[in-house]
Amino acid sequence: MTATALALLLYIEAAGEPVDGIHAVASVVHNRAVESGRDYKAVINAPKQFSGWRKGIRRRAYNEAMTTHQGFAKWEECMRIAQSMVAGEFVPSVTANHYYNPRLCTPPWGHLLADVRVIGSHKFGRL
């Protein structure tokens, strides 16, 4: 998986979050890969995961990142984190393997999360 694809996932899922929120989303991807023995590509393309990625808004998100000052600054941060993941240098900031934004959805598993931590607009935890 390329750093660009990972950065795009991070941008789609967390560009509106503080840097620690972006890092926490990356941590979920990383933790799932480690726990499942799958690579990042398999994790982010798994069915019913990462709704922003699945909804096909990749091109629009990339264009936003490249054409707005705020978008580009967030893109650079997403790319920095993604490059550390691909290089094997990434250190997760949370132990979570799931997250969601309670303002946008209420997943049926949300109440089952353990070790819940709120970062920005997202709730992170373990199932």
Secondary structure, DSSP 4 states (H G I P E B T S, - for coil): --HHHHHHHHHHHHTTS-HHHHHHHHHHHHHHHHHHT--HHHHHTSTT--HHHHTT-HHHHHHHHHHSHHHHHHHHHHHHHHHHHHTT----S---SEEE-TTT---TTGGG-EEEEEETTEEEEE-
